[in-house]
Amino acid sequence: MNFGRGPPVVLNVGGTRYSFSREVLKDFPLRRVSRLHGCLSEKDVLEVCDDYDRERNEYFFDRHSEAFGFIMLYVRHGHLRFVPHMCELSFYNEMIYWGLEGSHLDYCCQRRLDDRMSETYTYYAAEEPPGEPGGDPAGKGRRQPGGEGGKWLERMRRTFEEPTSSVAAQVLATVSILFVIVSMVVLCASTLPEWRAPGNRSMEEQSRYTAESVREPSGIIEAICIGWFTAECIVRFIVSKNKCEFVRRPLNIIDLLAITPYYISVLMTVFTGENSQLQRAGVTLRVLRMMRIFWVIKLARHFIGLQTLGLTLKRCYREMVMLLVFICVAMAIFSALSQLLENGLDLGTKNKDYASIPAACWWVIISMTTVGYGDMCPITVPGRILGGICVVSGIVLLALPITFIYHSFVQCYHELKFRSARYSRSLSAEFLN
């Protein structure tokens, strides 16, 4: 298809015709419509629309015409609202089809959509490219590359990546959770004084991986857990489709950070010896040993709540940056004023806690977040008035971006809930077969 100069493009949506110039079509706000500009053949066009008339240069979409009319109002005026007397989920499905998201809706309609989705536990996922997992939950109608070997690798990949995709995946996820819990219990117990009392060992001595420590029950349990996590990470790397993408994933990076300190500590003990200067210092080994706390984040693979938190932070990084900017600006203003009122005006009643602006920043952040440790507080009347203003301002500033983060959290939860239910249906089909 050549979208240079020529007759206008006509979109026929449910019987309603819209005419656009080719230049407008190239940068059209709706993703599905703008994809027409990159189509090179009629086959590519039919993957975007339902039918195409070459003579009239008309594209047919079998969609809700009234809903598309409201979407076109958003394209022209920047406001998107629900069609009256139309189901919110049906209109949201039309939005997903044309390439819009729930965040494009006005605030009042976003609230209605969130309430509706919460009541019905429904999520309409965006259209996925052919061949991607999720487009066909049961795996039917899609041939895997490489014949039986490709099917086996795909089954192994889903077993390790999707805990609800099969019975074997659920068993593997349960075993992995048990190993994480056991390793965390051993790590917490190793910091108790009673744990080190029998041998009167210090923290530095306990951080060493000597032959005697490996033979102890805690050392054996730790080695078994590390062996399981290492084997799991290696297998997941082998069966992954894209090795570079696998390495870049945050959860895989966390797995690497949790596993490598053990091997680094063992190698340091082997090459430096038990009585070397580095070994006696013990600080490096203690830091590496405490990095095992990252194993807790491995639970995000198996719990939707942790996945929702991570996905929300990823999608709301702009709001999080905005929140940090609000806090930093308020800290700069209130810390300078508090230092002036408490230490710079009245020489007779100097408050040593506010001797500098950096010291006052601690008081500001504790007051704005309404924690109030009480380790430092203003003693002058102007300083106390400023403290009250600081607390009220902190409540207002922290509440401003919360609405956007809340809506993103609800959408992420429904999205992950939908994907989990999709694989659960696949698991039920496996039982039936």
C-alpha positions as a printed Julia matrix, in Angstrom:
433×3 Matrix{Float64}:
   0.0     0.0    0.0
   1.33    3.38  -0.98
   0.17    6.19   1.29
   1.63    9.07  -0.61
  -0.49   11.66  -2.33
  -3.86   10.42  -3.52
  -7.55   10.21  -2.62
  -8.55   10.39   1.05
  -8.86    7.31   3.22
 -12.38    6.28   4.27
 -13.05    4.36   7.49
 -16.39    2.55   7.64
 -17.1     1.65  11.28
 -20.41   -0.12  11.72
 -21.93    1.7    8.76
 -20.67    5.17   9.7
 -18.09    6.56   7.27
 -15.16    8.84   8.22
 -12.83   10.45   5.7
  -9.2    11.38   6.45
  -6.26   12.61   4.49
  -3.26   10.31   4.25
  -1.05   12.72   6.2
  -3.49   12.64   9.15
  -3.65    8.84   9.0
   0.11    8.5    9.5
   0.13   10.06  12.99
  -3.42    9.18  14.0
  -3.9     8.96  17.82
  -5.63    5.56  17.55
  -3.0     2.84  17.24
  -5.11    0.51  15.08
  -5.88    3.26  12.56
  -2.28    4.46  12.38
  -1.16    0.88  11.64
  -2.88    1.16   8.25
  -0.18    3.53   7.09
   2.5     0.86   7.46
   0.61   -1.85   5.57
   2.45   -2.94   2.42
  -0.06   -5.43   1.01
  -3.75   -6.24   1.13
  -2.96   -9.13   3.48
  -1.45   -6.7    5.98
  -4.53   -4.49   5.68
  -6.89   -7.39   6.43
  -4.95   -8.09   9.62
  -5.92   -4.61  10.84
  -9.48   -4.24   9.51
 -12.29   -6.65   8.61
 -12.58   -5.8    4.89
 -11.11   -3.47   2.28
 -12.43   -1.92  -0.93
  -9.51   -0.99  -3.16
 -11.57    0.99  -5.68
 -13.05    3.35  -3.09
 -10.04    3.1   -0.74
 -12.46    2.23   2.06
 -11.66    0.18   5.16
 -14.45   -1.68   6.96
 -14.51   -2.31  10.71
 -17.29   -4.42  12.19
 -17.37   -2.52  15.49
 -19.82   -0.43  17.51
 -20.39    2.77  15.54
 -21.68    4.88  18.45
 -18.73    3.89  20.65
 -16.31    4.85  17.87
 -18.09    8.2   17.61
 -17.3     8.92  21.27
 -13.72    7.79  20.68
 -13.48   10.24  17.79
 -14.65   12.99  20.14
 -11.65   12.13  22.3
  -9.37   12.39  19.24
 -10.74   15.84  18.45
 -11.25   17.37  21.89
  -9.13   15.27  24.27
 -11.97   14.05  26.54
 -13.12   10.43  26.6
 -16.31    9.4   28.37
 -18.62    6.4   28.33
 -21.47    6.11  25.85
 -24.79    6.59  27.68
 -26.8     3.39  28.19
 -23.83    1.23  27.14
 -22.07   -1.31  29.35
 -18.78    0.06  30.7
 -16.97   -3.21  29.96
 -18.25   -3.26  26.37
 -17.04    0.29  25.79
 -13.71   -0.56  27.41
 -13.41   -3.5   25.03
 -13.89   -1.07  22.13
 -11.19    1.17  23.59
  -8.73   -1.73  23.79
  -9.53   -2.66  20.18
  -8.69    0.82  18.89
  -5.55    1.1   21.02
  -6.67    3.15  24.05
  -6.29    2.4   27.75
  -8.29    3.09  30.85
  -6.03    6.03  31.71
  -7.4     7.92  28.67
 -10.84    8.08  30.31
 -11.93   11.08  32.33
 -11.64   10.73  36.08
 -15.33   10.05  36.74
 -15.43    7.33  34.07
 -12.25    5.77  35.43
 -13.97    5.36  38.79
 -16.97    3.71  37.13
 -14.73    1.35  35.18
 -12.71    0.37  38.26
 -15.87   -0.34  40.25
 -17.36   -2.35  37.39
 -14.22   -4.42  36.9
 -13.91   -5.03  40.65
 -17.47   -6.32  40.79
 -17.12   -8.71  37.85
 -13.39   -9.59  38.17
 -13.02   -8.92  34.44
 -10.13   -7.61  32.41
  -9.99   -7.14  28.65
  -6.43   -7.72  27.52
  -5.0    -5.91  24.52
  -4.68   -7.83  21.3
  -1.5    -9.94  21.36
   0.6   -10.68  18.3
   0.19  -14.11  16.74
   2.36  -16.74  18.31
   2.67  -15.03  21.68
   1.61  -16.98  24.75
  -1.8   -15.95  25.96
  -3.49  -15.55  22.63
  -4.5   -19.22  22.75
  -4.75  -20.39  26.36
  -5.07  -24.07  25.57
  -2.31  -23.98  23.0
  -4.64  -25.09  20.21
  -4.54  -23.84  16.68
  -0.9   -22.82  16.97
   2.05  -24.84  15.78
   5.21  -24.6   17.75
   8.45  -24.12  15.83
  10.81  -27.04  15.77
   8.23  -29.85  15.98
   8.25  -31.97  19.13
  11.42  -30.34  20.43
   9.82  -26.89  20.23
   6.7   -28.14  21.99
   8.81  -29.65  24.76
  10.77  -26.42  25.26
   7.54  -24.39  25.29
   6.03  -26.73  27.86
   9.14  -26.49  30.03
   9.2   -22.71  29.71
   5.56  -22.4   30.8
   6.18  -24.83  33.65
   8.93  -22.62  35.09
   7.45  -19.21  34.18
   3.69  -19.68  34.78
   2.9   -21.37  38.12
  -0.78  -21.93  37.18
  -0.19  -23.32  33.69
  -0.09  -27.02  34.69
   0.02  -29.42  37.62
   3.79  -29.75  37.3
   4.14  -25.97  37.38
   2.11  -25.76  40.59
   4.21  -28.48  42.22
   7.41  -26.73  41.14
   6.15  -23.39  42.45
   5.23  -24.95  45.79
   8.67  -26.52  46.17
  10.35  -23.23  45.27
   8.26  -21.37  47.86
   9.24  -23.92  50.52
  12.92  -23.46  49.72
  12.56  -19.68  49.98
  10.81  -19.94  53.35
  13.41  -22.38  54.71
  16.31  -20.21  53.56
  14.75  -17.11  55.14
  14.15  -18.92  58.45
  17.77  -20.09  58.53
  19.01  -16.59  57.69
  16.95  -14.99  60.47
  17.89  -17.66  62.99
  21.61  -17.3   62.22
  21.54  -13.73  63.58
  20.25  -14.79  67.02
  22.8   -14.76  69.89
  21.72  -18.26  70.9
  22.63  -19.51  67.42
  26.27  -18.43  67.88
  26.52  -19.21  71.59
  27.6   -22.9   71.42
  30.9   -22.1   69.78
  31.22  -18.5   71.02
  31.57  -17.47  67.41
  31.45  -13.86  66.33
  29.64  -12.56  63.3
  32.9   -12.49  61.34
  33.6   -16.13  62.16
  30.09  -17.16  61.23
  30.39  -15.42  57.84
  33.23  -17.72  56.82
  32.47  -20.79  54.77
  34.97  -23.16  56.3
  34.9   -26.94  56.18
  33.47  -27.06  59.71
  30.67  -24.55  58.94
  29.61  -26.42  55.82
  29.15  -29.62  57.82
  26.83  -27.89  60.29
  23.05  -28.25  59.77
  22.68  -24.59  58.78
  25.47  -24.89  56.25
  23.97  -28.03  54.74
  20.51  -26.41  54.47
  22.0   -23.3   52.91
  23.96  -25.33  50.36
  20.85  -27.32  49.41
  18.79  -24.14  48.94
  21.53  -22.52  46.86
  21.78  -25.67  44.75
  18.03  -25.65  44.09
  17.96  -21.95  43.17
  20.99  -22.35  40.92
  19.52  -25.34  39.1
  16.19  -23.55  38.67
  17.87  -20.43  37.26
  20.01  -22.47  34.83
  17.03  -24.47  33.54
  14.94  -21.33  33.07
  17.81  -19.76  31.15
  18.17  -22.8   28.89
  14.48  -23.05  28.0
  13.96  -19.29  27.54
  13.21  -18.03  24.03
  15.32  -14.9   24.13
  18.47  -15.2   26.26
  19.21  -11.44  26.18
  15.7   -10.58  27.32
  15.95  -13.22  30.05
  19.08  -11.58  31.47
  17.46   -8.12  31.44
  14.37   -9.12  33.4
  14.29   -7.61  36.93
  13.33  -10.86  38.69
  16.17  -12.74  37.0
  18.63  -10.03  38.01
  17.4   -10.38  41.6
  17.9   -14.15  41.39
  21.47  -13.58  40.26
  22.11  -11.12  43.09
  20.76  -13.64  45.6
  22.77  -16.61  44.33
  26.19  -15.19  43.46
  27.13  -13.95  47.0
  27.25  -17.55  48.23
  29.73  -18.62  45.56
  31.77  -15.42  45.98
  32.02  -16.03  49.73
  33.11  -19.64  49.2
  35.75  -18.57  46.66
  37.02  -15.82  48.95
  37.42  -18.36  51.76
  39.22  -20.82  49.47
  41.65  -18.32  47.93
  42.29  -15.99  50.88
  42.41  -18.54  53.68
  40.72  -18.5   57.05
  43.27  -16.28  58.81
  43.91  -13.68  56.13
  43.47   -9.96  56.65
  40.38   -9.92  54.42
  38.86  -12.86  56.24
  39.42  -11.28  59.66
  37.72   -8.1   58.55
  34.55  -10.0   57.73
  32.63   -6.93  56.57
  32.53   -7.94  52.93
  31.4   -11.45  53.8
  28.65  -10.19  56.08
  27.33   -7.92  53.34
  27.36  -10.76  50.84
  25.67  -13.09  53.3
  22.87  -10.61  54.01
  22.18  -10.24  50.29
  20.31  -13.52  50.6
  17.37  -11.43  51.74
  16.7   -10.89  48.02
  15.31  -14.44  47.98
  12.11  -13.04  49.45
  11.48  -11.2   46.18
  11.45  -14.58  44.42
   7.97  -15.0   45.89
   6.79  -12.41  43.36
   6.78  -15.19  40.75
   4.02  -16.98  42.61
   1.89  -14.22  44.22
  -0.24  -11.77  42.24
  -0.01   -9.14  44.97
   3.76   -8.72  44.66
   3.53   -8.82  40.86
   0.89   -6.1   40.98
   3.12   -3.94  43.17
   6.07   -4.3   40.81
   4.0    -3.67  37.69
   2.37   -0.61  39.28
   5.74    0.9   40.2
   6.94    0.27  36.65
   3.96    1.99  35.05
   3.73    4.84  37.57
   7.37    5.9   37.59
   6.37    9.37  36.36
   3.97    9.81  39.28
   6.63    8.5   41.69
   9.18   10.98  40.31
   6.59   13.74  40.65
   6.0    12.73  44.28
   9.74   12.82  45.01
  10.0    16.27  43.41
   7.17   17.53  45.64
   8.92   16.2   48.73
  12.33   17.59  47.77
  10.94   21.07  47.09
   9.06   21.09  50.38
  12.14   19.84  52.25
  14.27   22.63  50.8
  11.76   25.31  51.83
  10.79   24.08  55.29
  14.31   23.05  56.32
  15.71   26.49  55.5
  12.87   28.25  57.35
  13.07   25.95  60.39
  16.84   26.42  60.66
  16.37   30.18  60.5
  13.57   30.3   63.1
  15.16   27.85  65.55
  18.85   28.73  65.28
  19.34   31.93  63.32
  17.11   34.62  64.83
  17.24   34.47  68.62
  20.81   33.95  69.8
  19.64   33.38  73.38
  17.44   30.36  72.67
  19.36   28.46  70.03
  18.07   24.99  69.22
  21.16   22.86  68.6
  19.1    20.22  66.76
  18.6    22.73  63.94
  22.22   23.79  63.67
  22.25   23.29  59.89
  19.83   22.92  56.98
  20.79   19.24  56.35
  20.02   18.48  60.0
  16.65   20.22  59.67
  15.85   18.12  56.57
  15.5    15.06  58.81
  12.88   16.83  60.92
  11.03   17.98  57.79
  10.76   14.53  56.21
   9.65   12.95  59.49
   7.02   15.67  59.97
   5.73   15.59  56.38
   5.22   11.82  56.53
   3.52   12.22  59.98
   5.91    9.72  61.58
   7.12   12.03  64.36
   9.94   10.2   66.15
  10.27   13.04  68.65
  14.06   13.03  68.6
  14.04   16.71  67.57
  11.28   19.31  67.69
  10.93   23.1   67.52
  10.93   25.06  70.78
  10.06   28.56  69.56
   6.54   29.7   68.79
   7.29   30.56  65.12
   9.02   27.19  64.75
   5.99   25.32  66.09
   3.67   27.22  63.73
   5.97   26.29  60.87
   5.89   22.67  62.06
   2.1    22.6   61.86
   2.18   24.03  58.35
   4.82   21.45  57.4
   2.65   18.56  58.61
  -0.46   19.77  56.79
   1.51   20.45  53.61
   3.02   16.97  53.76
  -0.41   15.35  53.95
  -1.65   17.34  50.95
   1.47   16.81  48.81
   1.62   13.06  49.47
  -2.07   12.66  48.62
  -1.92   14.41  45.24
  -0.39   11.58  43.1
  -2.09    8.78  45.05
  -5.18    8.82  42.81
  -3.17    8.08  39.67
  -1.2     5.33  41.41
  -4.42    3.8   42.76
  -6.05    3.56  39.33
  -2.9     2.02  37.86
  -2.78   -0.49  40.71
  -6.38   -1.56  40.07
  -5.75   -1.99  36.35
  -2.55   -3.97  36.95
  -4.34   -6.21  39.43
  -7.17   -7.0   37.02
  -4.68   -7.61  34.21
  -2.68  -10.14  36.25
  -5.89  -11.65  37.62
  -7.14  -12.16  34.08
  -3.9   -13.82  33.0
  -3.94  -16.11  36.04
  -7.55  -17.11  35.34
  -6.65  -17.78  31.72
  -3.94  -20.26  32.7
  -6.24  -21.75  35.32
  -8.73  -22.54  32.55
  -5.89  -24.19  30.68
  -5.13  -26.25  33.8
  -8.79  -27.3   34.06
  -8.72  -28.42  30.42
  -5.63  -30.49  31.23
  -7.5   -32.28  34.03
 -10.46  -32.96  31.73
  -8.25  -34.4   29.03
